[in-house]
Amino acid sequence: MTEWQDDIHRILRDADIRQVCYVPDAGHSRLIELCEADPAISSTLLSTEEEGVAHLAGAWLGGQKGALLMQSSGVGNCINMLSLTKTCAFPLLMLITMRGEWGEFNPWQVPMGSTTQQHLELAGCKVYRCDAPGEVAETIGTGARFCWYTSSAVAVLLGQRLIGAKIFVEDGR
């Protein structure tokens, strides 16, 4: 059985994505491993998410497509940089694992997680969403095409029902 992360990797390859930027995230861990092992994709570890917007602007100017992987809490770090995509009219594909939703244990994740889509839309991004494995391939494929055809910023939100809610174990038992 193919994992939904494998579907995303296949879509990135089919879309000729050559660069993937990311801040480490458990929800993206399988996809990050696949991208790092793929000789056709250059993977870049970021110290903060907004670096990825600038990195991928440079990749586009250099003739390469890229994708930014991040968690919903990182969207807040990118808001100012997202003006770059609108002003310079370059495509930006963001795959965002969600926190602060269904099954969340960490109250610090809720404020950004519950408003991520609205923040992205106010910043001029087209937003798509996946909550089940069967939605991943079509949704990300559609989002990627829209991104490249319209030179727009596109965010695909990967909901907590899809990635699984993290579980807090207070005393390690």
Buried (B, 14 or more C-beta within 10 A) or exposed (E): EEEBBBBBBBBBBEBEBBBBBBBEBEBBEBBBEBBEEBEEBBBBEBEEBBBBBEBBBEBBEEEBBBBBBBBBBBBBBBEEBBEBBBEEEBBBBBBBBBBBBEEBEEEEBEEBBBBBBEBBEEBEBBBBBBBEBEBBBEBBBBBBEBBBEEBBBBBBBBBBBBBEBBEEEEEEE
